[in-house]
């Protein structure tokens, strides 16, 4: 999608980082730290299995819808059939996963990320004070 806005100019306003911004080396140092690795592992060990499980659950639903029409059309009560219950289950699991992830992030990920952020901000303040 093309836009009519011109590209940013080189050397113009806003191209230089703020004087107190971390350097590339500082970002790399934090990224390679054991603490950041632990944060990444905590996120991945939660997000990847749930993502795989949800995709598998979704694919089972799609495959059943395509190839097991008689089973999906089985009436459970009134006009409610297996397909409707499983379809609503897709929405329910989406919301449950989002809620579960929010709890996990608040209790496990956010404190670790905040500690890394605070440490990096303290380094920037110390460096800025030393330059003044």
Backbone bond lengths (Angstrom), bond angles and torsions (degrees), N, CA, C in turn:
res aa  C-N    CA-C-N  psi(-1)  N-CA   C-N-CA  omega(-1)  CA-C   N-CA-C  phi
1 X - - - 1.440 - - 1.518 108.12 -
2 X 1.286 117.60 119.52 1.459 122.46 -178.54 1.517 110.27 -87.66
3 X 1.317 115.12 148.67 1.456 120.41 175.72 1.521 108.43 -122.83
4 X 1.319 115.56 161.66 1.460 120.59 179.30 1.519 111.92 -88.73
5 X 1.320 117.36 -5.24 1.461 120.16 -178.24 1.524 110.03 -72.15
6 X 1.321 117.27 137.03 1.463 119.74 178.73 1.524 110.56 -73.90
7 X 1.323 118.05 156.01 1.462 120.24 177.26 1.518 109.99 -68.15
8 X 1.337 117.28 156.23 1.464 119.33 178.79 1.520 110.43 -61.78
9 X 1.310 115.37 143.21 1.463 119.26 -179.83 1.507 110.80 -78.64
10 X 1.325 116.38 151.12 1.460 121.23 178.71 1.514 108.66 -82.73
11 X 1.327 115.10 130.63 1.457 119.79 178.28 1.515 112.86 79.08
12 X 1.325 117.76 4.02 1.455 120.94 179.29 1.512 111.15 -82.05
13 X 1.301 114.69 -174.76 1.465 120.25 -179.48 1.527 109.58 -62.95
14 X 1.308 115.15 140.98 1.454 121.11 175.99 1.511 114.87 83.58
15 X 1.322 119.24 4.39 1.461 119.61 -178.81 1.520 112.04 -91.23
16 X 1.315 117.47 -20.13 1.462 119.95 -179.83 1.516 109.23 -93.20
17 X 1.318 118.05 140.12 1.456 119.34 177.55 1.518 110.04 -67.76
18 X 1.320 114.88 155.81 1.461 119.71 177.00 1.516 108.64 -59.65
19 X 1.338 118.90 149.72 1.465 120.15 -176.85 1.524 113.39 -60.79
20 X 1.305 117.69 -22.39 1.466 120.31 -178.29 1.523 112.50 -101.76
21 X 1.323 117.86 9.19 1.465 121.07 178.89 1.523 109.84 -73.39
22 X 1.332 116.75 143.72 1.465 119.50 177.87 1.525 111.00 -64.10
23 X 1.294 115.12 149.48 1.457 120.35 177.94 1.527 109.21 -82.06
24 X 1.307 115.38 167.73 1.461 120.84 177.20 1.519 110.47 -59.86
25 X 1.317 116.31 -39.28 1.463 120.61 179.82 1.531 111.00 -63.15
26 X 1.335 116.34 -38.98 1.472 119.28 179.34 1.524 111.25 -66.80
27 X 1.339 116.79 -41.41 1.461 119.67 175.88 1.530 110.66 -61.70
28 X 1.313 116.32 -43.41 1.465 120.51 -179.93 1.522 110.73 -63.27
29 X 1.333 116.54 -41.68 1.467 121.20 178.84 1.529 110.92 -60.46
30 X 1.325 116.38 -43.90 1.461 119.90 178.86 1.519 110.03 -66.36
31 X 1.320 117.42 -42.79 1.460 121.43 -178.87 1.525 111.46 -61.95
32 X 1.324 117.25 -32.72 1.457 120.73 -179.06 1.522 113.49 -88.64
33 X 1.328 117.35 -1.34 1.463 120.59 -177.79 1.529 111.04 -73.27
34 X 1.322 115.17 155.33 1.467 121.04 178.57 1.523 110.48 -63.98
35 X 1.314 116.79 -35.61 1.465 121.33 -178.78 1.539 110.94 -64.08
36 X 1.331 116.57 -42.57 1.461 120.41 178.28 1.528 109.88 -67.87
37 X 1.329 116.53 -39.12 1.464 120.25 176.68 1.514 111.76 -60.41
38 X 1.325 116.39 -38.90 1.465 120.79 177.71 1.525 110.85 -65.74
39 X 1.329 116.92 -40.85 1.467 121.35 177.15 1.527 110.30 -62.26
40 X 1.320 116.75 -44.99 1.464 121.06 179.39 1.532 110.88 -63.00
41 X 1.335 117.05 -42.35 1.470 120.79 178.30 1.522 111.02 -63.23
42 X 1.336 116.85 -41.98 1.466 120.65 -179.92 1.532 110.53 -61.92
43 X 1.327 116.18 -39.15 1.466 119.44 178.36 1.529 111.03 -69.39
44 X 1.319 115.70 -49.61 1.469 119.74 -176.23 1.525 112.14 -64.98
45 X 1.326 117.52 -39.45 1.461 119.68 -177.83 1.525 111.46 -66.95
46 X 1.309 116.70 -19.67 1.463 120.53 176.13 1.526 110.92 -93.41
47 X 1.331 116.67 -50.75 1.463 121.33 -171.06 1.529 113.26 -70.86
48 X 1.315 118.29 -43.53 1.463 119.86 -175.27 1.530 112.86 -64.32
49 X 1.342 119.57 -50.08 1.473 118.13 179.50 1.529 113.10 -61.00
50 X 1.336 117.00 -40.03 1.459 118.52 179.09 1.521 111.51 -67.34
51 X 1.308 117.20 -36.78 1.461 120.52 178.12 1.525 110.59 -64.60
52 X 1.318 116.53 -45.98 1.469 120.39 178.79 1.528 110.43 -62.51
53 X 1.332 116.89 -43.47 1.465 120.45 179.92 1.531 111.07 -62.59
54 X 1.335 116.44 -42.83 1.462 118.65 -178.75 1.522 111.13 -67.78
55 X 1.317 117.72 -41.49 1.470 120.14 178.68 1.530 110.31 -63.05
56 X 1.323 116.25 -41.40 1.467 119.60 178.05 1.526 110.29 -62.30
57 X 1.317 117.64 -44.39 1.463 122.86 179.12 1.532 109.94 -61.73
58 X 1.323 117.03 -41.78 1.461 121.04 178.59 1.535 110.58 -65.18
59 X 1.339 117.13 -44.20 1.467 120.10 -179.56 1.531 111.47 -65.20
60 X 1.324 117.18 -37.02 1.468 120.25 176.10 1.527 109.45 -60.93
61 X 1.322 116.43 -43.21 1.463 120.99 178.74 1.531 110.79 -61.16
62 X 1.327 116.83 -46.20 1.471 120.89 -179.73 1.530 110.39 -64.62
63 X 1.323 116.81 -44.80 1.469 119.67 179.77 1.522 111.76 -63.58
64 X 1.329 116.73 -41.30 1.468 119.43 176.77 1.520 110.38 -62.96
65 X 1.315 116.55 -40.19 1.470 120.07 179.83 1.523 111.01 -63.11
66 X 1.327 116.87 -36.74 1.469 120.52 -177.97 1.520 113.72 -81.53
67 X 1.329 116.69 -40.24 1.460 119.90 -169.69 1.521 115.60 -113.41
68 X 1.308 118.64 -7.39 1.470 120.67 -179.25 1.526 109.68 -128.64
69 X 1.334 114.77 54.53 1.456 121.15 -177.43 1.517 113.51 -57.69
70 X 1.327 115.98 -39.90 1.477 118.49 -179.81 1.519 110.84 -64.04
71 X 1.327 115.92 -43.45 1.468 119.52 178.94 1.525 110.55 -64.26
72 X 1.328 117.74 -46.06 1.464 121.48 -177.85 1.533 111.12 -66.22
73 X 1.319 116.79 -27.83 1.460 120.77 179.60 1.514 114.08 -84.28
74 X 1.334 117.55 -1.62 1.459 120.96 -179.62 1.523 109.92 -62.34
75 X 1.321 115.67 123.51 1.467 120.13 179.83 1.520 109.57 -77.35
76 X 1.312 115.52 132.14 1.459 120.98 178.45 1.523 110.08 -94.11
77 X 1.335 116.35 -46.95 1.472 121.95 173.28 1.525 108.10 -162.58
78 X 1.308 116.13 137.36 1.461 120.10 -177.73 1.517 110.46 57.62
79 X 1.335 116.41 -131.29 1.463 121.65 177.82 1.525 112.51 -95.84
80 X 1.311 117.34 13.72 1.468 122.58 -179.62 1.530 108.35 -90.31
81 X 1.328 115.71 121.58 1.463 119.32 179.54 1.533 110.46 -116.77
82 X 1.312 115.85 176.77 1.466 122.47 -177.70 1.526 110.71 -59.82
83 X 1.331 117.99 -41.01 1.467 121.47 -178.65 1.523 111.31 -60.11
84 X 1.328 117.20 -43.40 1.463 120.39 -179.85 1.524 110.84 -65.37
85 X 1.306 116.85 -43.37 1.471 120.52 -179.72 1.529 110.40 -63.77
86 X 1.330 117.41 -45.28 1.464 119.84 179.09 1.530 111.20 -67.60
87 X 1.325 117.89 -36.83 1.461 121.32 177.43 1.519 111.32 -63.40
88 X 1.315 117.37 -44.61 1.467 120.42 176.21 1.529 110.56 -66.35
89 X 1.323 115.47 -30.87 1.466 119.89 175.89 1.523 111.89 -62.10
90 X 1.328 117.23 -30.96 1.469 120.95 176.45 1.532 110.10 -61.75
91 X 1.327 116.09 -45.67 1.467 119.81 178.04 1.523 110.94 -63.98
92 X 1.308 115.94 -44.88 1.465 120.34 -179.21 1.523 111.06 -59.59
93 X 1.331 117.22 -46.44 1.467 118.51 -178.84 1.525 111.45 -67.30
94 X 1.324 118.09 -32.30 1.465 120.49 176.42 1.522 109.99 -60.58
95 X 1.315 116.68 -48.47 1.465 120.40 -179.75 1.527 111.93 -67.87
96 X 1.318 117.14 -38.08 1.469 119.91 178.11 1.523 111.64 -64.45
97 X 1.326 116.66 -42.27 1.463 119.95 178.74 1.528 110.11 -63.97
98 X 1.333 117.27 -43.14 1.473 120.54 178.93 1.526 110.42 -61.54
99 X 1.320 117.46 -43.78 1.467 121.74 179.62 1.530 110.05 -65.16
100 X 1.328 116.54 -44.95 1.458 121.41 -179.53 1.527 110.85 -63.16
101 X 1.340 116.62 -41.03 1.456 120.08 178.46 1.529 110.97 -65.92
102 X 1.319 117.52 -41.14 1.472 120.46 178.87 1.529 110.39 -60.20
103 X 1.317 117.23 -41.65 1.476 120.59 176.90 1.521 110.86 -64.50
104 X 1.317 116.72 -45.23 1.466 121.63 179.94 1.528 110.20 -60.94
105 X 1.331 116.13 -46.34 1.462 120.09 -178.98 1.523 110.90 -62.93
106 X 1.322 116.86 -43.78 1.470 120.18 -178.63 1.521 112.23 -64.53
107 X 1.322 116.59 -36.30 1.465 118.41 -175.66 1.527 113.77 -91.34
108 X 1.326 117.91 -32.28 1.463 120.05 -173.79 1.528 114.08 -111.27
109 X 1.321 117.75 -42.98 1.462 120.64 -173.00 1.524 112.91 -86.55
110 X 1.324 116.76 -46.69 1.462 119.72 -175.24 1.524 113.59 -60.07
111 X 1.344 119.91 -43.44 1.469 118.41 178.26 1.535 112.66 -61.40
112 X 1.329 117.65 -39.40 1.470 120.98 178.95 1.522 110.25 -67.50
113 X 1.323 116.53 -43.43 1.467 120.33 179.78 1.524 110.47 -65.34
114 X 1.319 117.11 -40.04 1.472 120.34 179.45 1.528 110.91 -65.09
115 X 1.322 117.32 -38.00 1.468 120.60 177.95 1.530 110.43 -63.47
116 X 1.323 117.17 -43.29 1.468 120.83 178.81 1.522 109.56 -64.62
117 X 1.320 116.73 -44.74 1.465 121.30 -179.78 1.526 111.04 -61.85
118 X 1.318 117.53 -45.51 1.469 121.14 -179.68 1.522 111.28 -62.14
119 X 1.322 115.85 -42.86 1.460 119.81 179.52 1.531 110.57 -62.79
120 X 1.315 116.45 -40.58 1.458 119.89 179.91 1.534 110.54 -69.07
121 X 1.320 117.93 -39.73 1.466 121.05 177.58 1.521 110.84 -64.52
122 X 1.326 117.28 -39.21 1.464 120.55 177.43 1.525 111.12 -62.87
123 X 1.328 116.34 -40.13 1.472 120.16 177.11 1.523 110.52 -61.76
124 X 1.343 115.95 -42.43 1.468 119.72 -179.27 1.527 110.33 -64.64
125 X 1.339 116.91 -42.08 1.466 119.58 179.98 1.516 110.82 -65.00
126 X 1.335 117.07 -41.06 1.451 121.22 178.83 1.520 110.61 -63.54
127 X 1.319 115.81 -43.53 1.465 120.21 179.88 1.522 111.03 -65.42
128 X 1.335 117.58 -41.08 1.453 122.06 -179.61 1.532 110.67 -65.56
129 X 1.339 116.98 -40.54 1.455 120.62 178.52 1.521 110.91 -66.15
130 X 1.322 116.65 -34.67 1.453 120.63 179.12 1.521 112.52 -70.30
131 X 1.347 116.15 -29.11 1.465 120.09 179.01 1.523 112.22 -77.00
132 X 1.331 116.82 -24.35 1.485 120.29 -174.67 1.491 112.98 -76.59
